[in-house]
Amino acid sequence: MPTREVRQHLLRLLREAEDGHVSGAALSRTLGMSRAAIWKQVEVLRSRGYRIEAVPSRGYRLVEEPDLLTEELLRSHLEGCGIGERVVCFDQTDSTNIQALRLVEEGAEEGTVLIADSQQAGKGRLGRAWVSPPGVNLYTSVILRPDIPPWQAPQLTFVAAVALVRAIEQVCGLSARVKWPNDVLVDGAKVAGVLSELLADMDRVRAVILGIGLNVNMTREQLPETLRYPATSLALASGRASWSRLRLACALYRQIDELYRVYLDRGFEPVRLAWEASCDLVGRQVQVASGDDLLAGRCAGIDLDGALLLSGGGATKRVLAGDVRPVD
Ligand code: BTN
């Protein structure tokens, strides 16, 4: 077995150890290697930031894993997950969505994910910039290649938004909510956004790129100043100094994987229901600023193509883009 795979296997055994410890003898038996060879691989892992304790007569214990967004770490936490089959990491890039478009043109497969420590030209919705400083947040793009017609592609934005809500709840225990079309809020302030981009022929999707930005450990000073909506980070919203970006990224990819499979099996309906259940505006009076128009009505959920449904005066209006806020 190549040494890289040996280390992955070793890490898996340490992570799964029932009382935390695995004896050198047990590792040696399972991996078919001498105890000295195992010690050597433990040393390699230590040099990469893993804290592994060696207790005489009990064995090895994994005390802490490094919180780095590297291909090796991400891959080792994403075994069996279709999203993250291939991981491309950048210290710095223009935009993971731009790089994803490039990879799609080169034939990158479904499940390829790109992740950057910082972006110099991070793109937000409606041509806005996405503030992307290093060391604090998640900036990632996921490549999907569903066999669907182009009009259905916006449905996948909702897969990403629901997956974000679930990952935030799972890792941080915070209650997150969605806001149409693609925002995720904690305590009413925006913590994440999704920018989906589509490559399609007339009748078939070639690829959908889910670009996801999640403010994880940004400080108040680092938050973008905007009058449109209040913004926050998971650290600020929880009062904790920091959250593991690695854990959040892996939880996010696993949640996308799970919901995307449901979507492929059963269509948009379960995703739509999950999204509406996470949305505080459904059933309430709202106002939508859409271009120069200001529309008002009762939010009746989302349509099959992701349009916002506004009801009022016996009719239902469909809104394709805009910023929505409650008025009741
Ligand atoms: C929004 O405006 O709410 C959407 C923001 C999406 C930002 C992410 S960060 C990773 C990916 N790369 C980009 O350039 N944009 C998306």
Residues whose N, C-alpha, C, O or C-beta is under 5 A from the ligand:
A	BS01	BTN	S95 T96 N97 A121 G122 K123 G124 R125 W130 L138 Y139 T140 N182 G193 V194 L195 G211 I212 G213
